[in-house]
């Protein structure tokens, strides 16, 4: 498949990805908002993490894919837009983490005892590291200039890699506790799980492809080159 055809096939998935993303968020909101309205703190945990990962982070990833061919001021503006979307995703994740952490404290329960809790903690840590690495590698912010020459490719590579790991582990963590009486059960639950799995598959397909002849994720060769120590160091 040529680079042009690969790019077209990847970008053609944007509409299905956006449809699945919005659909999953709306479904979770419909399931959780009644409990949130009743004052149940737990309800904000699945709702905020769904908005953070399935909503904002999915759009942030697709925004990053779209600006790959851009150059100059257009690229800087697109990266800024991507960063703002990811900030919204991180804020939602922090609220979701606070909701479950404080809720367990109120009920006197231990933290991170289940597989869902452990994978969720790993996901949350990765979700915090991802925007931090993104900010460090964005030249417009002036932070990368504080590092030795040649570090920007490494930071960008880590940012992309950590982001993918955060997204994948989030999709896994969301599936682990379901069905759950306080969240989703029955056919509604299975349909939501299937949509999340389809969404993750579509996003990973796009990330494994090429956009305008350029790989979205760095190849093994590019990764090795990024981490090769400069001779001056």
C-alpha positions as CSV (number, residue, x, y, z in Angstrom):
1,X,0.0,0.0,0.0
2,X,1.4,3.4,-1.0
3,X,1.9,6.2,1.6
4,X,-1.0,8.2,0.1
5,X,-3.4,5.3,0.3
6,X,-2.3,4.4,3.8
7,X,-2.9,8.0,4.9
8,X,-6.3,8.0,3.3
9,X,-7.3,4.8,5.0
10,X,-6.1,6.1,8.4
11,X,-7.8,9.4,8.1
12,X,-11.0,7.7,6.9
13,X,-11.3,6.2,10.3
14,X,-11.7,9.6,12.0
15,X,-15.5,9.7,11.6
16,X,-16.0,6.2,13.1
17,X,-13.6,7.0,15.9
18,X,-15.4,10.2,16.8
19,X,-18.8,8.5,16.6
20,X,-17.6,5.7,18.9
21,X,-16.0,8.1,21.3
22,X,-19.0,10.4,21.6
23,X,-21.4,7.4,21.8
24,X,-19.4,5.8,24.7
25,X,-19.3,9.1,26.6
26,X,-23.0,9.8,26.2
27,X,-23.9,6.2,27.2
28,X,-21.7,6.5,30.4
29,X,-23.2,9.9,31.2
30,X,-26.7,8.6,30.9
31,X,-25.8,5.7,33.2
32,X,-23.9,7.7,35.9
33,X,-25.5,11.2,36.0
34,X,-28.6,10.0,38.0
35,X,-26.4,8.6,40.7
36,X,-24.2,11.7,40.6
37,X,-27.3,13.8,41.0
38,X,-28.2,11.8,44.1
39,X,-24.9,12.8,45.6
40,X,-23.1,9.5,45.1
41,X,-19.4,10.3,44.8
42,X,-18.5,7.0,43.1
43,X,-20.5,7.9,40.0
44,X,-18.0,10.6,39.1
45,X,-15.2,8.0,38.9
46,X,-16.3,6.1,35.8
47,X,-17.8,9.2,34.3
48,X,-14.7,11.4,34.5
49,X,-12.3,8.7,33.4
50,X,-14.6,7.9,30.4
51,X,-14.6,11.6,29.4
52,X,-10.9,11.9,30.0
53,X,-9.7,8.9,28.1
54,X,-12.5,7.9,25.6
55,X,-13.5,11.5,25.0
56,X,-10.7,14.0,25.3
57,X,-7.7,11.7,24.9
58,X,-9.1,10.1,21.8
59,X,-9.6,13.5,20.2
60,X,-6.2,14.6,21.4
61,X,-4.6,11.6,19.7
62,X,-6.5,12.2,16.5
63,X,-5.5,15.8,16.6
64,X,-1.8,14.8,16.8
65,X,-2.3,12.5,13.9
66,X,-3.8,15.2,11.8
67,X,-1.0,17.8,12.4
68,X,1.8,15.3,11.4
69,X,2.1,16.7,7.8
70,X,1.9,20.4,8.9
71,X,4.9,22.7,9.2
72,X,5.7,26.1,10.6
73,X,3.1,28.3,12.3
74,X,0.2,25.9,11.3
75,X,2.0,23.1,13.1
76,X,2.6,25.1,16.2
77,X,-1.1,26.2,16.4
78,X,-2.1,22.5,15.9
79,X,0.2,21.3,18.7
80,X,-1.2,24.0,21.0
81,X,-4.7,22.8,20.2
82,X,-3.6,19.2,20.9
83,X,-2.0,20.3,24.2
84,X,-5.2,22.0,25.4
85,X,-7.3,18.9,24.6
86,X,-4.8,16.8,26.5
87,X,-5.0,19.2,29.5
88,X,-8.8,18.7,29.5
89,X,-8.2,14.9,29.5
90,X,-5.7,15.1,32.4
91,X,-8.1,17.3,34.4
92,X,-10.9,14.7,34.0
93,X,-8.6,11.9,35.0
94,X,-7.5,13.7,38.1
95,X,-11.2,14.3,39.1
96,X,-12.0,10.6,38.4
97,X,-9.0,9.5,40.5
98,X,-10.0,11.9,43.4
99,X,-13.6,10.6,43.3
100,X,-12.7,6.9,43.8
101,X,-9.8,7.7,46.2
102,X,-12.0,9.9,48.5
103,X,-14.9,7.5,48.2
104,X,-12.9,4.6,49.4
105,X,-11.6,6.8,52.3
106,X,-15.1,7.6,53.3
107,X,-16.1,4.0,53.3
108,X,-13.0,2.8,55.1
109,X,-11.9,0.6,52.2
110,X,-8.3,-0.2,51.1
111,X,-6.9,1.2,47.9
112,X,-5.5,-0.6,44.9
113,X,-6.3,-4.1,46.0
114,X,-8.1,-5.4,42.8
115,X,-6.5,-5.9,39.4
116,X,-8.7,-3.0,38.1
117,X,-7.3,-0.8,40.9
118,X,-3.7,-1.7,40.1
119,X,-4.0,-1.3,36.4
120,X,-5.9,1.9,37.0
121,X,-3.1,3.3,39.2
122,X,-0.6,2.5,36.5
123,X,-2.8,4.2,33.9
124,X,-3.2,7.3,36.0
125,X,0.6,7.6,36.5
126,X,1.1,7.2,32.7
127,X,-1.6,9.8,32.1
128,X,0.2,12.3,34.2
129,X,3.6,11.6,32.7
130,X,2.3,11.9,29.1
131,X,1.4,15.7,29.2
132,X,4.5,16.4,31.2
133,X,6.7,14.9,28.6
134,X,4.7,16.7,25.9
135,X,5.2,20.0,27.6
136,X,8.9,19.4,27.9
137,X,9.3,18.5,24.2
138,X,7.3,21.5,22.9
139,X,9.8,24.2,21.9
140,X,7.3,27.0,22.1
141,X,7.2,26.6,25.9
142,X,11.0,27.0,26.1
143,X,11.4,24.0,28.5
144,X,13.3,21.7,26.2
145,X,16.1,24.3,25.8
146,X,17.0,23.7,29.5
147,X,18.1,20.2,28.5
148,X,21.3,19.2,26.7
149,X,21.3,19.4,22.9
150,X,19.7,16.3,21.3
151,X,17.2,15.6,24.0
152,X,14.1,16.8,22.2
153,X,13.8,13.7,20.0
154,X,14.1,11.5,23.1
155,X,11.4,13.5,25.0
156,X,9.1,13.4,21.9
157,X,9.6,9.7,21.5
158,X,8.9,9.1,25.2
159,X,5.8,11.3,25.0
160,X,4.3,9.4,22.2
161,X,5.2,6.0,23.7
162,X,3.9,6.8,27.2
163,X,0.7,8.3,25.6
164,X,0.0,5.0,23.8
165,X,0.6,2.9,26.9
166,X,-1.7,5.2,28.9
167,X,-4.4,4.9,26.3
168,X,-4.1,1.1,26.0
169,X,-4.0,0.5,29.7
170,X,-7.0,2.8,30.2
171,X,-9.0,0.7,27.7
172,X,-8.0,-2.4,29.6
173,X,-8.7,-0.9,33.0
174,X,-12.2,0.1,31.9
175,X,-13.1,-3.4,30.9
176,X,-11.8,-5.2,34.0
177,X,-14.6,-4.3,36.6
178,X,-17.5,-4.7,34.2
179,X,-20.3,-5.7,34.5
180,X,-20.7,-3.8,37.7
181,X,-24.0,-3.1,39.5
182,X,-23.1,0.5,40.2
183,X,-22.0,1.2,36.6
184,X,-23.3,-1.0,33.7
185,X,-24.9,-4.5,33.5
186,X,-26.5,-6.7,31.0
187,X,-26.7,-6.1,27.3
188,X,-26.1,-2.4,27.8
189,X,-22.8,-3.2,29.4
190,X,-21.7,-5.7,26.7
191,X,-22.6,-3.2,24.0
192,X,-20.6,-0.5,25.7
193,X,-17.6,-2.8,26.1
194,X,-17.7,-3.8,22.5
195,X,-17.8,-0.2,21.4
196,X,-14.8,0.6,23.6
197,X,-12.9,-2.4,22.2
198,X,-13.7,-1.3,18.6
199,X,-12.6,2.3,19.4
200,X,-9.3,1.1,20.8
201,X,-8.7,-1.1,17.8
202,X,-9.4,1.8,15.4
203,X,-7.1,4.2,17.2
204,X,-4.3,1.6,17.3
205,X,-4.7,0.9,13.6
206,X,-4.3,4.6,12.9
207,X,-1.2,4.9,15.1
208,X,0.4,1.9,13.5
209,X,0.0,3.3,10.1
210,X,1.6,6.2,8.2
211,X,0.4,9.7,7.6
212,X,1.7,11.4,4.5
213,X,4.5,8.9,4.4
214,X,5.6,9.6,8.0
215,X,5.1,7.0,10.8
216,X,2.9,8.2,13.6
217,X,4.8,6.1,16.1
218,X,8.6,6.1,15.8
219,X,10.2,3.0,14.3
220,X,12.8,0.9,16.1
221,X,15.5,2.6,14.0
222,X,14.2,6.1,14.9
223,X,14.0,5.1,18.6
224,X,17.6,3.9,18.7
225,X,18.7,7.1,16.9
226,X,16.8,9.3,19.4
227,X,18.5,7.6,22.4
228,X,22.0,7.5,20.9
229,X,24.2,9.7,23.1
230,X,25.7,12.7,21.3
231,X,29.5,12.5,21.1
232,X,29.8,15.8,23.0
233,X,28.1,14.4,26.1
